[in-house]
Amino acid sequence: MASPLKTPLGAFQPIPNANPPQPVSTMPVVEKPSLGLVEQVKNAYAQVDKFRANLNLPNPGTYEGINREVKNTFLANHVFDGARCDITKVLTPNFQVTHSFAMGAVGSPSTYNFGTAFIGQQSFLSGNLDTDGNVQARANYAWSNTNISKCQAQFSNTAGHSMLQVEQDYSGRDFNINLKGVNPSPIEGTGIFIGSIMQSLSQNIGVGMEGVYQRPTPGQAETTLSYVAKYTGSDYIATAQWQGFGALQAAYYLRYSDKVDFGTEIQILTAGERREAVATVGGKFEFRRSTFRGQVDTTGKVAAVLEEKIVPGFSFLISGEMDHGKGQSRFGVGMMWEV
């Protein structure tokens, strides 16, 4: 039997360890502290704000002004009866006074109104006093380009006609928030409180919501919610609004040219057993030295106002309205003079 093969001494060499043991550190391990709830909220808000900034959405405007362009083509604030004269005196670049005379209107006596207005860089102040002793005052202050405080008051000798309204308006990059209180009473907790928000969803679409909380007495309260959607095109605006008390309103505005605007609106009331609907169409036409507004609605009312600029600072007005449904009409002439 063959003897086993013998290997010379020293032929075997130890294999070096590929992973030699590391020295154990005696320093304590410091764990990274976890973010608190406040920091997590801040980080989440920063990420959402950055995402919204990248979208570059426009400001949708205020909830109250969603139909401002359509209202500018209507005649609600332009039609008058009898004779009218407005004289405006600019005392300084920031301050002016106005004298307004109205006479000959059917069913109402002649009136005189004295008004003042101050327009500053951050503030706006105005006041009016008429022959019946009614006083109206308004003040706006802009804390910044996006944050404005407003206050409006009316004092009247007639019971129930006095009013105080405070308002705060904030315009963000792509949203608008408005808070309003009418005749608020902190002691009794009564008044009308309104909050609204408008938010842009895209370059053309904006949506909004408004909540109205009414508490005329401490034991009586009512809440109403309204919703609106707005689409803005290159030269037109379409809106639809649903009010919680059962009213649907849709409006369409078209800027036909730099001198011609059209607006139409339909209001449908479905509260309780009432089923009523009124559609209105209005147009505004601007010529070189005159402005014409016309309006017609489904109740049979037709109205028109012509403003003719005779010379710079002086305008002549003609107003007329015919209500075929009631068989009534009214006509007025007026002047506006700025000195």
C-alpha positions as CSV (number, residue, x, y, z in Angstrom):
1,M,0.0,0.0,0.0
2,A,1.4,3.3,-1.1
3,S,2.3,5.7,1.6
4,P,0.3,9.0,1.6
5,L,1.8,11.9,-0.2
6,K,3.6,14.2,2.1
7,T,3.8,17.9,1.5
8,P,6.9,19.7,2.6
9,L,6.5,21.8,5.6
10,G,5.7,25.4,4.7
11,A,3.8,24.5,1.5
12,F,0.5,25.6,2.9
13,Q,0.0,29.4,3.3
14,P,-2.9,30.9,5.2
15,I,-5.6,32.6,3.0
16,P,-6.0,36.2,3.9
17,N,-9.5,37.2,5.1
18,A,-11.4,39.1,2.5
19,N,-13.5,40.9,5.1
20,P,-11.3,41.6,8.0
21,P,-13.1,42.5,11.2
22,Q,-13.5,46.3,11.6
23,P,-12.7,47.9,14.9
24,V,-15.8,48.6,17.0
25,S,-16.5,52.3,17.4
26,T,-17.0,53.5,20.8
27,M,-18.8,56.7,19.7
28,P,-22.6,56.8,20.3
29,V,-24.9,56.6,17.2
30,V,-27.0,59.7,16.8
31,E,-30.3,59.1,15.0
32,K,-31.7,61.8,12.7
33,P,-34.7,63.3,14.4
34,S,-38.1,62.8,12.6
35,L,-40.0,65.9,11.3
36,G,-42.8,67.2,13.5
37,L,-46.3,67.6,12.4
38,V,-45.8,71.3,11.7
39,E,-42.8,70.8,9.6
40,Q,-44.5,68.1,7.6
41,V,-47.4,70.4,6.9
42,K,-45.0,73.2,5.8
43,N,-43.2,70.8,3.5
44,A,-46.5,69.5,2.0
45,Y,-47.7,73.1,1.5
46,A,-44.5,74.1,-0.1
47,Q,-44.7,71.2,-2.6
48,V,-48.3,72.0,-3.5
49,D,-47.5,75.7,-3.8
50,K,-44.6,74.9,-6.2
51,F,-46.9,72.7,-8.3
52,R,-49.5,75.5,-8.5
53,A,-46.8,78.0,-9.4
54,N,-45.7,75.8,-12.3
55,L,-49.3,75.7,-13.6
56,N,-49.3,79.5,-13.9
57,L,-53.0,79.8,-13.5
58,P,-54.7,83.2,-13.8
59,N,-56.7,84.9,-11.0
60,P,-60.4,84.1,-11.6
61,G,-61.7,87.4,-10.1
62,T,-64.2,87.8,-7.3
63,Y,-67.3,85.7,-6.8
64,E,-69.4,88.9,-6.7
65,G,-68.0,90.1,-10.0
66,I,-68.4,87.0,-12.1
67,N,-71.0,88.8,-14.3
68,R,-69.4,92.2,-14.2
69,E,-68.9,92.4,-17.9
70,V,-72.5,91.4,-18.6
71,K,-73.8,94.0,-16.1
72,N,-71.8,96.7,-17.8
73,T,-73.9,96.2,-21.0
74,F,-77.2,96.4,-19.1
75,L,-79.0,99.6,-18.0
76,A,-79.7,99.0,-14.3
77,N,-77.6,101.9,-13.2
78,H,-78.1,104.1,-16.3
79,V,-81.9,104.5,-16.9
80,F,-83.5,107.5,-15.1
81,D,-86.7,109.5,-15.2
82,G,-87.3,113.2,-15.5
83,A,-84.4,115.7,-15.6
84,R,-80.9,115.1,-14.2
85,C,-77.8,117.2,-13.9
86,D,-74.4,116.1,-12.5
87,I,-71.6,118.6,-11.9
88,T,-68.2,117.4,-10.9
89,K,-65.5,119.7,-9.6
90,V,-61.9,118.4,-9.4
91,L,-60.3,120.3,-6.6
92,T,-57.0,118.4,-6.5
93,P,-55.7,115.4,-8.4
94,N,-56.9,113.3,-5.5
95,F,-60.1,115.0,-4.3
96,Q,-63.3,116.0,-6.1
97,V,-66.9,117.0,-5.2
98,T,-70.1,116.3,-7.1
99,H,-73.5,118.1,-7.2
100,S,-76.4,116.0,-8.5
101,F,-79.9,117.4,-9.2
102,A,-82.9,115.3,-10.1
103,M,-86.4,116.7,-10.9
104,G,-89.6,115.9,-12.7
105,A,-89.6,112.1,-12.0
106,V,-93.0,110.6,-11.7
107,G,-94.0,109.8,-8.1
108,S,-90.9,111.3,-6.5
109,P,-90.0,114.8,-5.5
110,S,-87.0,116.8,-6.7
111,T,-83.7,115.8,-4.9
112,Y,-80.2,117.1,-4.5
113,N,-77.2,115.0,-3.7
114,F,-73.8,116.2,-2.6
115,G,-70.9,113.8,-2.9
116,T,-67.2,113.8,-2.3
117,A,-64.4,111.4,-3.2
118,F,-60.8,111.0,-2.3
119,I,-58.5,108.7,-4.2
120,G,-55.1,108.0,-2.8
121,Q,-52.4,105.5,-3.6
122,Q,-53.7,103.0,-1.0
123,S,-57.0,104.4,0.1
124,F,-60.4,105.4,-1.3
125,L,-62.9,107.5,0.6
126,S,-66.4,108.7,-0.6
127,G,-69.5,110.2,0.9
128,N,-72.9,111.3,-0.2
129,L,-75.6,113.4,1.5
130,D,-79.1,114.0,0.0
131,T,-82.0,116.3,0.8
132,D,-83.8,113.6,2.8
133,G,-80.9,113.4,5.3
134,N,-79.6,110.1,4.1
135,V,-75.8,109.7,4.5
136,Q,-73.7,107.1,2.6
137,A,-70.0,106.6,3.3
138,R,-67.5,104.2,1.8
139,A,-63.8,103.5,2.6
140,N,-61.3,101.2,1.0
141,Y,-57.7,100.6,2.2
142,A,-55.2,98.4,0.3
143,W,-52.8,96.8,2.7
144,S,-51.0,95.4,-0.4
145,N,-51.8,94.7,-4.0
146,T,-53.7,91.6,-2.9
147,N,-55.2,92.4,0.4
148,I,-58.0,95.1,0.6
149,S,-60.3,96.1,3.5
150,K,-63.6,97.7,2.7
151,C,-66.3,99.4,4.8
152,Q,-69.6,100.8,3.7
153,A,-72.3,102.5,5.9
154,Q,-75.7,104.1,5.3
155,F,-77.5,106.2,7.8
156,S,-81.2,107.0,7.2
157,N,-84.1,108.5,9.1
158,T,-86.3,105.7,7.8
159,A,-86.4,102.7,10.2
160,G,-84.7,99.7,8.8
161,H,-82.7,101.5,6.1
162,S,-79.5,102.1,8.1
163,M,-76.8,99.6,7.2
164,L,-73.1,98.8,8.1
165,Q,-71.0,96.5,5.9
166,V,-67.4,95.4,6.5
167,E,-65.5,93.4,4.0
168,Q,-62.1,91.8,3.5
169,D,-60.9,90.8,0.0
170,Y,-57.8,88.7,-0.7
171,S,-56.6,88.0,-4.2
172,G,-54.1,85.2,-4.6
173,R,-52.2,84.0,-7.6
174,D,-54.9,81.7,-8.8
175,F,-57.7,82.3,-6.3
176,N,-59.8,84.9,-4.5
177,I,-61.3,84.9,-1.0
178,N,-63.9,87.4,0.2
179,L,-65.4,87.7,3.7
180,K,-68.3,90.1,4.4
181,G,-70.5,91.0,7.3
182,V,-73.7,93.1,7.0
183,N,-75.0,94.7,10.2
184,P,-72.9,92.4,12.5
185,S,-73.6,92.5,16.2
186,P,-70.9,90.8,18.3
187,I,-73.0,91.1,21.4
188,E,-76.1,89.3,20.1
189,G,-74.3,87.4,17.3
190,T,-76.8,88.6,14.7
191,G,-76.3,89.8,11.2
192,I,-75.6,88.5,7.7
193,F,-72.2,86.8,7.2
194,I,-71.0,85.9,3.7
195,G,-67.9,84.0,2.6
196,S,-66.9,83.2,-0.9
197,I,-64.0,81.7,-2.8
198,M,-63.1,81.5,-6.5
199,Q,-60.4,79.1,-7.8
200,S,-58.9,78.6,-11.2
201,L,-58.7,75.0,-12.4
202,S,-57.1,75.8,-15.8
203,Q,-56.3,78.8,-18.0
204,N,-60.0,79.1,-19.0
205,I,-62.1,77.4,-16.2
206,G,-62.8,78.7,-12.7
207,V,-65.2,77.5,-10.1
208,G,-66.4,79.1,-6.9
209,M,-68.7,78.7,-3.9
210,E,-70.5,81.2,-1.6
211,G,-72.0,80.6,1.8
212,V,-74.5,83.0,3.4
213,Y,-75.3,82.7,7.1
214,Q,-78.3,84.9,8.2
215,R,-79.2,85.4,11.8
216,P,-81.7,88.2,12.1
217,T,-82.5,87.3,15.7
218,P,-80.6,85.2,18.3
219,G,-83.2,82.4,17.9
220,Q,-83.4,82.3,14.1
221,A,-80.7,81.3,11.7
222,E,-80.5,80.2,8.0
223,T,-77.6,79.1,5.8
224,T,-77.6,79.1,2.0
225,L,-74.9,77.8,-0.3
226,S,-74.3,78.8,-3.9
227,Y,-72.0,77.5,-6.6
228,V,-70.7,79.0,-9.9
229,A,-68.6,77.9,-12.9
230,K,-66.9,80.3,-15.2
231,Y,-65.3,79.8,-18.6
232,T,-63.2,82.6,-20.1
233,G,-62.4,82.5,-23.9
234,S,-60.4,84.8,-26.1
235,D,-63.3,87.3,-26.5
236,Y,-66.2,85.8,-24.5
237,I,-67.1,84.7,-21.0
238,A,-69.8,82.2,-20.0
239,T,-71.0,81.6,-16.5
240,A,-73.5,79.4,-14.7
241,Q,-74.6,79.9,-11.1
242,W,-76.9,77.9,-8.8
243,Q,-78.2,79.6,-5.7
244,G,-79.3,77.5,-2.8
245,F,-82.8,79.0,-2.4
246,G,-83.8,77.6,-5.9
247,A,-82.5,80.0,-8.5
248,L,-80.4,79.2,-11.6
249,Q,-78.6,81.9,-13.5
250,A,-76.6,81.7,-16.7
251,A,-74.9,84.6,-18.5
252,Y,-72.8,85.1,-21.7
253,Y,-70.7,88.0,-22.6
254,L,-69.2,88.7,-26.1
255,R,-66.7,91.4,-26.9
256,Y,-67.5,91.7,-30.6
257,S,-64.9,94.5,-31.1
258,D,-63.1,97.2,-29.2
259,K,-66.3,99.4,-29.6
260,V,-69.1,96.8,-29.4
261,D,-70.0,94.5,-26.4
262,F,-73.0,92.2,-26.0
263,G,-74.4,90.5,-22.9
264,T,-77.2,88.1,-22.2
265,E,-78.6,86.6,-19.0
266,I,-81.3,84.2,-18.0
267,Q,-82.7,83.7,-14.5
268,I,-84.8,80.8,-13.6
269,L,-86.6,80.6,-10.2
270,T,-87.8,77.3,-8.9
271,A,-88.3,78.0,-5.2
272,G,-91.3,76.2,-3.8
273,E,-94.1,76.2,-6.3
274,R,-92.9,79.3,-8.2
275,R,-91.7,78.7,-11.8
276,E,-90.5,81.9,-13.3
277,A,-87.9,82.8,-15.9
278,V,-86.6,86.1,-17.3
279,A,-84.1,86.5,-20.2
280,T,-82.3,89.8,-20.8
281,V,-80.2,90.9,-23.8
282,G,-78.1,94.1,-23.7
283,G,-75.6,95.8,-26.0
284,K,-73.1,98.6,-25.6
285,F,-71.8,100.6,-28.6
286,E,-69.1,103.2,-28.4
287,F,-68.7,105.7,-31.2
288,R,-66.2,108.5,-31.6
289,R,-68.1,111.0,-29.5
290,S,-71.1,109.0,-28.1
291,T,-72.0,105.8,-26.2
292,F,-75.3,103.9,-26.8
293,R,-76.7,101.2,-24.6
294,G,-79.8,99.1,-25.4
295,Q,-81.6,96.4,-23.5
296,V,-84.6,94.2,-24.0
297,D,-86.1,91.3,-21.8
298,T,-88.8,88.7,-22.0
299,T,-91.2,90.7,-19.7
300,G,-91.7,93.2,-22.6
301,K,-89.4,95.9,-21.2
302,V,-87.3,97.8,-23.7
303,A,-84.7,100.5,-22.6
304,A,-82.1,102.6,-24.2
305,V,-79.6,105.3,-23.0
306,L,-77.6,107.6,-25.3
307,E,-74.6,109.6,-24.0
308,E,-73.4,112.3,-26.4
309,K,-70.1,114.0,-25.6
310,I,-70.6,117.6,-26.8
311,V,-67.2,118.9,-25.8
312,P,-64.5,117.5,-23.5
313,G,-65.9,117.5,-20.0
314,F,-69.6,117.9,-21.0
315,S,-72.1,115.2,-22.0
316,F,-75.8,115.2,-22.8
317,L,-77.9,112.2,-21.9
318,I,-81.2,110.8,-23.2
319,S,-82.9,107.9,-21.4
320,G,-86.0,106.0,-22.3
321,E,-87.8,102.9,-21.1
322,M,-91.0,101.2,-22.2
323,D,-92.7,98.4,-20.2
324,H,-95.2,96.7,-22.6
325,G,-96.2,94.2,-20.0
326,K,-97.4,96.9,-17.5
327,G,-98.2,99.5,-20.1
328,Q,-95.8,102.0,-18.5
329,S,-93.0,104.2,-19.9
330,R,-90.6,106.8,-18.6
331,F,-88.3,109.3,-20.3
332,G,-85.4,111.4,-19.1
333,V,-82.8,113.9,-20.2
334,G,-79.7,114.9,-18.4
335,M,-76.3,116.6,-18.4
336,M,-72.9,115.7,-17.0
337,W,-70.4,118.5,-16.6
338,E,-66.9,118.2,-15.2
339,V,-65.1,121.4,-14.3
